[in-house]
Amino acid sequence: MEKFNCLKWQKILEESLNEQVSDIHLVTGQPVFFRIDGQLRACRDFYPEKEELESIISEIINERQQDILLQKRELDFSWEYKGRRFRTNAYYQRGHLALAMRLLPANIPSLDSLGCPVKLKDFIHAENGLLLVTGKTGAGKTTTLAALVDFFNHSRTAHIITLEDPVEYIHKSSSCLVSQRELGTDFYSFSSALRSALREDPDLIMVGELRDRDTMMTALNAAETGHFVMGSLHTQSAAEAVMRIESMFPAEQQSQIRAQLSIVLAGVFSQKLLPAAGGGRVCAAEILLATPAVRNIIRTGKFQQLDSVILSGMSLGMQTMELSVERLYQEHRITKNIAEIYLT
């Protein structure tokens, strides 16, 4: 890498570490953009040109990854700088390379530090079932799953297998044995790797994203055969998550899938990241627990009733998104303006 590029690149990285940037965006011929507390901000000191961006990317990926990027025109990978890990995506736009980087926390955060409801800790006792963590891109699903894995790792004895794209948080085995596998390096298909995991004596399987029908089917089967499975979905509510799972399958299978899901579902944790009153972001969450009433609703496909069941199940630990936002406001963790935005 040329000295000019190297110095500019290092300055960007140093600034991202110093200012607690969550994301860095580099696009050919445009200013570098940082995302701080959920807002994009242009850094107009550096407009990377084609050759400069190509040089940067060639420095942070290996030859195998370069081949994949050329063939598929996109690449997910993790990268480390000064002990900090970045979840990174290289892609093409208008024929030129671009880079999106998510800066991960220096340490695996605890469930308490994330502001997750205490009810999530109850799943430490689960021997089987399916727990879904949902939310839009950037809602912190990966971090919540990592915190759950870390909680398990220090609270019980088990074999934990994670299937990720890419591996983001590194878990060191504590009271649990943790096996972390990365797409493209340790396996090539989520559904195949999940089937293989069932032969590797797992107690807990964490799937980074339940992204397709085969993976979802395998996850349901794994949960049904006595394993505890955690995974994420890109939906913004518990009801949407259940509908999304049903819609993955053809109409003739949907009744069977609803019946299976009604048996294995442990709960749905749907989250959003809101701007915090003192800077940073704070987690608001909806919680759906698989009570007999919820299982019956899922089995019969009356998903529109799930919201009212969450309201009536608050004494059991369920929680609506609206209640979560109201509590954050009452605790002065978000401002009145933010509360009003998310309550309308």
C-alpha positions in Angstrom: 0.0 0.0 0.0 1.4 3.4 -0.9 2.4 5.7 2.0 -0.3 8.2 1.3 -3.0 5.6 1.3 -1.6 3.9 4.4 -1.6 7.2 6.4 -5.1 8.1 5.4 -6.4 4.7 6.1 -4.7 4.6 9.5 -6.2 8.0 10.4 -9.7 6.7 9.5 -9.2 3.7 11.7 -7.8 5.7 14.6 -10.7 8.2 14.4 -13.2 5.3 14.4 -11.6 3.9 17.6 -11.3 7.2 19.4 -14.9 8.5 18.6 -16.7 5.2 19.2 -17.9 5.0 15.6 -20.2 2.1 14.9 -19.8 1.9 11.1 -17.4 3.1 8.5 -18.4 3.5 4.8 -15.9 3.9 2.0 -17.2 4.4 -1.6 -15.1 5.3 -4.6 -14.9 9.1 -5.2 -17.1 10.0 -2.2 -16.2 11.2 1.3 -15.7 8.6 4.0 -18.8 8.3 6.2 -19.0 7.4 9.9 -22.1 6.3 11.7 -22.1 7.7 15.3 -25.0 7.1 17.7 -27.1 6.0 14.7 -26.4 9.1 12.5 -24.2 9.3 9.4 -21.5 11.9 9.3 -19.2 12.7 6.4 -15.5 12.8 7.0 -14.3 15.1 4.1 -10.6 14.6 4.7 -10.5 11.6 2.4 -12.2 10.9 -0.9 -10.8 7.4 -1.8 -10.2 6.9 -5.5 -10.5 3.6 -7.3 -6.9 2.6 -6.9 -6.8 3.7 -3.3 -9.8 1.7 -2.3 -8.6 -1.4 -4.2 -5.2 -1.1 -2.3 -6.9 -0.9 1.1 -9.1 -3.9 0.4 -6.2 -5.9 -0.9 -4.4 -5.3 2.4 -7.2 -6.7 4.6 -8.2 -9.8 2.7 -6.3 -12.9 1.5 -6.0 -14.4 -1.9 -8.9 -16.8 -1.4 -11.1 -14.0 -0.3 -10.0 -11.9 -3.3 -11.1 -14.7 -5.7 -14.5 -14.9 -4.0 -14.9 -11.1 -4.2 -14.1 -11.1 -7.9 -16.5 -14.0 -8.6 -19.4 -13.1 -6.4 -18.9 -9.3 -6.4 -19.4 -9.2 -2.6 -17.6 -10.6 0.4 -18.4 -10.8 4.2 -15.4 -11.2 6.5 -14.0 -10.1 9.9 -10.9 -8.1 10.3 -8.8 -6.9 13.3 -6.9 -3.7 13.9 -5.2 -3.0 17.2 -7.1 -5.7 19.0 -10.5 -4.4 17.7 -12.6 -6.5 15.4 -14.6 -5.2 12.4 -17.4 -7.0 10.7 -16.8 -6.1 7.1 -18.5 -6.3 3.8 -16.7 -5.5 0.5 -19.0 -5.0 -2.5 -19.2 -3.3 -5.9 -21.4 -0.3 -6.7 -21.4 1.3 -10.2 -18.6 -1.1 -11.1 -16.2 0.1 -8.3 -15.3 -1.4 -5.0 -16.9 -0.2 -1.8 -16.4 -1.1 1.9 -18.8 -1.2 4.9 -17.3 -1.9 8.3 -19.0 -2.4 11.6 -16.8 -1.8 14.7 -17.5 -4.4 17.3 -17.2 -3.7 21.0 -13.8 -4.4 22.6 -15.3 -7.0 24.9 -18.4 -9.1 24.8 -21.0 -7.1 26.6 -23.2 -8.6 29.3 -26.9 -8.9 29.0 -27.2 -6.4 31.8 -24.9 -3.8 30.1 -27.0 -4.1 27.0 -30.2 -3.3 28.9 -31.8 -6.6 28.0 -34.8 -7.7 30.1 -33.9 -10.0 32.9 -36.4 -12.6 31.5 -33.8 -13.5 28.8 -31.6 -15.0 31.6 -34.3 -17.6 32.3 -33.4 -19.4 29.1 -30.2 -20.5 30.8 -32.3 -23.4 32.1 -33.6 -24.4 28.6 -32.6 -27.9 27.4 -34.3 -27.6 24.0 -36.4 -25.2 21.9 -35.9 -22.3 19.6 -35.2 -18.8 20.7 -35.4 -16.0 18.1 -33.7 -12.6 18.3 -35.2 -10.3 15.7 -34.8 -6.7 14.5 -33.8 -4.8 11.4 -30.2 -4.6 10.2 -28.1 -2.7 12.8 -30.5 -3.4 15.7 -27.8 -5.2 17.6 -29.0 -8.8 17.1 -25.5 -10.2 16.8 -24.4 -8.5 20.0 -27.4 -9.8 21.9 -26.7 -13.3 20.7 -23.1 -13.0 21.6 -24.1 -11.8 25.1 -26.4 -14.8 25.5 -23.7 -17.2 24.4 -21.3 -15.6 26.9 -23.9 -15.9 29.6 -24.3 -19.6 28.9 -20.6 -20.0 28.7 -20.1 -18.7 32.3 -23.3 -20.1 33.8 -23.6 -23.8 32.9 -21.6 -26.7 31.5 -22.4 -27.4 27.8 -21.0 -27.7 24.3 -21.9 -24.6 22.4 -21.6 -24.5 18.6 -21.9 -21.3 16.7 -22.4 -21.0 13.0 -21.6 -17.4 11.8 -21.0 -15.3 8.8 -18.4 -14.1 9.7 -17.2 -14.9 13.3 -17.4 -11.6 15.0 -17.0 -12.0 18.8 -14.4 -14.5 20.0 -15.6 -16.7 22.8 -13.0 -18.4 25.1 -14.3 -21.6 26.6 -15.1 -21.1 30.3 -17.4 -23.7 32.0 -18.6 -24.5 28.4 -16.8 -25.8 25.4 -17.3 -23.3 22.6 -16.8 -24.3 19.0 -17.1 -21.4 16.6 -17.5 -22.1 12.8 -17.3 -19.5 10.0 -19.1 -19.6 6.6 -16.6 -19.9 3.8 -13.8 -21.1 6.1 -15.2 -23.9 8.3 -18.3 -24.7 6.3 -20.1 -23.7 3.0 -23.8 -24.1 3.8 -25.7 -23.1 7.0 -28.2 -25.9 6.6 -25.5 -28.5 6.0 -23.4 -27.2 8.9 -26.4 -27.2 11.1 -27.2 -30.9 10.2 -23.5 -31.7 10.9 -23.7 -29.9 14.3 -26.3 -32.4 15.4 -23.6 -35.1 15.2 -21.1 -33.0 17.2 -22.7 -33.5 20.7 -24.1 -30.0 21.0 -26.2 -28.6 23.9 -26.7 -25.1 22.4 -26.4 -24.2 18.7 -26.3 -20.5 17.8 -27.1 -19.8 14.1 -26.1 -16.2 13.1 -29.0 -15.9 10.7 -31.8 -18.2 9.8 -31.8 -17.0 6.3 -33.4 -19.6 4.2 -36.0 -22.5 4.2 -33.5 -25.3 4.5 -31.7 -23.7 7.5 -35.0 -22.9 9.2 -36.3 -26.5 8.7 -33.1 -27.9 10.1 -33.2 -25.5 13.1 -36.8 -26.6 13.8 -35.8 -30.2 13.6 -32.8 -29.7 15.9 -35.0 -27.9 18.5 -37.5 -30.7 18.3 -34.9 -33.4 18.8 -33.7 -32.1 22.1 -31.3 -29.2 21.4 -31.5 -25.5 22.3 -31.2 -23.4 19.2 -30.8 -19.6 19.0 -30.9 -17.6 15.8 -31.7 -14.2 14.3 -34.3 -13.0 11.8 -34.7 -9.6 10.1 -38.2 -8.9 11.4 -39.4 -6.0 13.6 -41.9 -7.8 15.8 -42.7 -11.2 17.3 -45.8 -11.5 15.1 -43.7 -10.7 12.0 -41.1 -13.3 13.0 -43.7 -16.1 13.2 -45.3 -15.0 9.9 -41.9 -14.9 8.2 -41.2 -18.5 9.2 -44.5 -19.7 7.8 -43.9 -17.8 4.6 -40.6 -19.5 4.0 -42.4 -22.7 3.1 -44.9 -23.5 0.3 -48.6 -23.4 1.2 -49.0 -27.2 1.4 -46.3 -27.3 4.2 -47.4 -24.3 6.2 -49.8 -26.1 8.5 -47.1 -28.6 9.4 -44.6 -25.9 10.0 -47.0 -24.0 12.3 -47.6 -27.1 14.3 -43.9 -27.8 14.6 -43.1 -24.2 15.5 -45.9 -24.2 18.1 -44.1 -27.1 19.8 -40.5 -25.9 19.7 -40.7 -22.1 20.0 -39.3 -20.9 23.3 -39.6 -17.2 22.7 -39.0 -14.2 20.5 -36.9 -11.2 21.5 -37.5 -8.4 19.1 -35.3 -5.3 19.6 -34.5 -1.8 18.4 -31.7 0.5 19.2 -32.8 4.0 20.2 -30.6 7.2 20.7 -29.8 7.4 24.4 -30.3 10.7 26.3 -26.6 11.0 27.2 -25.3 9.8 23.8 -24.9 6.3 22.5 -27.8 4.0 22.0 -30.1 1.9 24.2 -32.0 -1.2 23.6 -35.9 -1.3 23.5 -37.4 -4.8 23.2 -40.6 -6.8 22.7 -40.7 -10.2 24.4 -43.0 -13.0 23.4 -42.9 -16.2 25.5 -44.3 -19.5 24.3 -47.2 -20.0 26.7 -50.0 -22.5 25.9 -52.1 -19.6 24.5 -49.2 -18.5 22.2 -48.7 -22.1 21.1 -52.4 -22.4 20.2 -52.3 -19.1 18.2 -49.3 -20.2 16.2 -50.7 -23.6 15.5 -54.0 -22.2 14.2 -52.3 -19.3 12.3 -54.2 -16.5 14.1 -51.0 -14.4 14.3 -53.0 -11.1 14.7 -53.8 -12.2 18.2 -50.2 -12.3 19.4 -50.1 -8.6 20.3 -53.0 -8.9 22.7 -51.5 -12.1 24.2 -48.3 -10.2 24.9 -50.3 -7.5 26.7 -52.2 -10.0 28.8 -48.9 -11.9 29.6 -47.0 -9.1 31.1 -47.1 -10.7 34.6 -45.3 -13.7 33.0 -42.5 -11.5 31.7 -43.8 -10.6 28.3 -43.4 -7.1 27.1 -44.6 -4.9 24.3 -42.2 -2.6 22.4 -44.4 0.4 23.6 -44.0 -0.6 27.2 -40.2 -0.9 26.8 -40.0 2.6 25.2 -42.1 4.1 28.0 -39.9 2.5 30.7 -36.8 3.9 29.0 -38.3 7.3 29.1 -39.4 7.0 32.7 -35.9 6.0 33.6 -34.6 9.1 31.7 -32.6 6.9 29.4 -34.2 8.4 26.3 -35.6 11.9 25.7 -39.2 12.8 25.4 -38.8 13.5 21.6 -37.3 10.1 21.0 -40.1 8.4 23.1 -42.8 10.2 21.1 -41.2 9.2 17.8 -41.3 5.5 18.8 -44.7 5.6 20.4 -46.5 7.1 17.5 
